[in-house]
């Protein structure tokens, strides 16, 4: 398998991995089982991957991780909006 194809497949799979969670959160408006710390750490890690991709000029790394950052930022926004105030 070509390394670019491998990178694109890996990027697509990891980028879409949180979409089912995001759909469930939006549908149920329930974020009780989410860890905001995990989401923030993941966003930081993904952002560093985007930066790395920019440095290395690797479009599959940039695009897949930038998309994943957007998905996880949306999940974090949902966490903020839907959490129960105590």
TACOR-V275807 format. One record per pair of residues at least 6 apart in sequence whose ideal C-beta (glycine too) atoms are under 7 Angstrom apart, sorted by the first residue. I is the first residue (numbers start at 1). J is the second residue. Records with the same first field share a line. If there is no record, write none. Layout:
# TACOR-V275807
I: J + J
This chain:
# TACOR-V275807
4: 60
7: 60
8: 60
11: 60 + 61 + 63 + 64
12: 64
14: 64 + 68
15: 64 + 67 + 68
18: 71 + 72 + 75
19: 71
21: 75
22: 71 + 74 + 75
25: 31 + 75 + 78 + 82
26: 78
29: 82
30: 82
31: 78 + 79 + 82 + 83
34: 79
36: 76 + 79
39: 72 + 75 + 76 + 79
40: 76
42: 72
43: 69 + 72 + 73 + 76
46: 65 + 68 + 69 + 72
47: 69
49: 61 + 65
50: 62 + 65 + 66 + 69
52: 61
53: 61 + 62 + 65
54: 62
